[in-house]
Amino acid sequence: MITFLLRRLAAGVVLVFVIATATFFLTGLTGSDPAQRIAGTQAGAAQVAAKRHELGLDRPLVERYADWLGHAVRGDLGTSWFTNQPVSRVVGEALPVSLSLVLAAILLTAAVSIVLGVAAAVRGGWADRVLQVVSVVAFAVPNFLVGMILALVFAVQLGLFPAIGYVKPSVDPAGWLASITLPALALAIGAIATVAAQTRGSMIDVLRQDYIRTLRSRGLPARSVLLKHALRNAAPASLTVLSLQFIALIGGAVVIEQVFGLTGIGERATSAASQGDVPLVLGVVVVTVVLVVIVNLLADVLLGWLNPKVRMS
Amino acid sequence: MRRSIVAASAAAFLFGLSACGGGSSSAEGSQTLTLAIVTPPTSFEPGAMAMGGPEDHYYQAVYDTLLALDAAGKPAANVATAWSYDPSNTRLSLTLREDVTFTDGTKLDAAAVKANLEHAKKGTGEAASALRAVDEVNVTDAAHAEIVLSAPDPSLVPSLARSAGYLASPKALGSPEIKTAPVGSGPYRLDKSRSTSGDAYVFTRNESYWNKSAYPYDQVDIKHLDNTTAAINGLRSGQILGVSAISKDIVQGAKQAGLTVATYDNGTIEGIFLWDRAGENTKALGDLRVRRAINHALDRETIVENVKGGLATPSAQIFAPTTSGYDKALDDAYPYDVAKAKRLMAEAGYASGFTLTVADFSPVYPDEQAAMTESLAAIGIKVKYTPITADQAVGSIIGGRWPINYFNLTSSNPWAFAQLTLDPKAAFNPFHVTDPKVTELLETIRTSDSAEQDAAYKRLNAHIVDQAWFAPWAFQQGAYALGKSVEVTTVPGVSVPPLSGFAPAA
């Protein structure tokens, strides 16, 4: 297992390096020149040239890359060209926003989808059919639309939640929970549909296995058969889908953050990309890839714990 | 079944707990002014910021300006209580208040003014460009300074009421910290510990500010918000009290929600800017008849109604209504007349039209670009669009890559506008087109006194319209959407109402 994890870790490091390098050269080769935009429309040629020099845009691309990489491996991701803030600080402030959303959405997804999936598999009949129809509808509805409706009803009309903004948990825990509830709900809807459908399918397969019939015939309590034996064997497939959903939710957060005026990683990524703020784009990309690698590793560990066959393979 | 009820109850509790926290963040009714701005501040360093966009609110909170703008958008006393030029218009004398102190305890005096102007002139922003004629700043005594110019500059005084006039503590100037930690003498201080960079900025009252009564709020919170839905929801829920209505969606959304939308002349002219007016790369544009045909092809009234949601004033001229160069008669210099436009095209030898390759600005200005495409198509001019990224837009225009573009630019400071678009070396005269009459009139404006200057501006405006250097369609109206508990006094010629213009609703 340790060798397996070390191999995955090494692959993750290579992945971070390759994606960061590709991003650097892709942004460098677009011909973007944000100096004029930073200096302002009415800035003269001399001011723009001075800004270009200050940003190092008059240096060869390879030289700039070597410089960036040298600093990045030491943990210095540079300074945002537009806000003059250290990239590590900008990302460090945005990351908790996105992680709050995504983790809340994942917890919600895990809890709701397992209950729904197991219920549909065990009960069958109308419960199963309702779940399947609701899954298709929930999967088809874009999460930004769900977000807009939730904001309109629960924030604007009823005033139960804030419509925009993020509250740090260290400042106000209840305010933090309120600020992420609607966005997390909007984000989780599609994921719940996907994971619930996966759980239902896996549970139906497992419940048809001979060993389940044997356990039942030996008189084990139904709850024990269901939760200790059937669900544990059905869980790896759901967990794999859930870990994939985590990555998809980070992508989905880009839109949801905009709808709720949250400055998370997604909002930072889109605004930095549209402005041509290369250091911030690179910082966001590096941190996001590292996050994805960590989540995949954790999923591997969890799968290994649930199913020893994974460790062996 | 029992477990389902327990699960449902737990979910309801969680939901309820969350809901409890929602109401506390409302800004309505408090002495905190919460505004939203579409862009975060780039830098708080004097000389590095933009001249007058929506981000002005960040800077107005912490910095005093040498001069202010009055209700008509004209320069007015602020830190400088009096100012006057010598007969040659190359020496500007300033008299300063003597009761102003920066938040680090440094006195705001003539030496501080000198340090700021010299620092801003060396900067990389628009303020540096505005101060280009400044040769030196002399300190007469603590309360008097003299700005010496290399040549007369009619735009200098108005610029001192904008970002070129921001004053930071001389001790902080040049330090790397000032980019994110301003030290000014303005009505508020930035509370960095409660701010999140690029997202939310908290400004608390500067208790020793000399003009506290002009700023009724104890605290100003500014949130970076660039999504229309979020802006409208924030206004409707009372979480924000004001946002610049940069799109007609925000205007319509705010009006539908029963909120107030304050409108004002922001001094920006928009339409088709005909860069290659000498026909260097696109021969057809060098023909005056083609440029006039383009002007006649614009249905300005309809564009204003459909594209701008009525928030603009149709016009074919370049100088804003608040300026001395404005001439109402020129608004309708090119009436909408497609038949006449086609005749002019035929006379110029382009009866079957021609094709232009233009930057695709539709991601930012979809309706404006559609209006341009449709108007030009009506007289046979086809437009092929080339995708570009947002950060390439201005650079590619200045580099002379496009013959025309949909564009907008403020002309509330006519000399600055002329220096930016009409002068042969101007950045937005990318093909460096020269015209002896334009050069002569610019020289007259530069060297003359007020009355002669005003007349020259009018003659310059008329000449530019006659020669169809541009095909403007309207002067924009600024719009600012407000929450129910706030009212605002607007100032013409600027993109957002000044921070001092906000007050709790009566």
Interface residues (C-beta under 8 A of the other chain):
Chain A: T30 G31 S32 D33 P34 A35 Q36 R37 I38 A39 G40 T41 Q42 A43 G44 A45 A46 Q47 V48 A50 K51 E54 S80 F82 T83 N84 Q85 R89 V90 E93 A94 V115 M148 A151 L152 F154 A155 V156 G159 L160 F161 P162 A163 I164 G165 Y166 V167 D172 A174 G175 W176 L177 A178 S179 T181 Q258 V259 F260 G261 T263 R268 S271 S274 Q275 G276
Chain B: A7 L14 F15 L17 S18 A19 C20 G21 G22 G23 S24 S25 A36 P40 P41 T42 S43 M49 A50 M51 G123 T124 G125 E126 A128 S129 A130 R132 K179 T180 T196 S197 G198 D199 A200 K223 H224 L225 D226 N227 T229 A230 A231 N233 G234 R236 S237 Q239 I240 T389 A390 D391 Q392 A393 V394 G395 I398 L409 A416 L420 A427
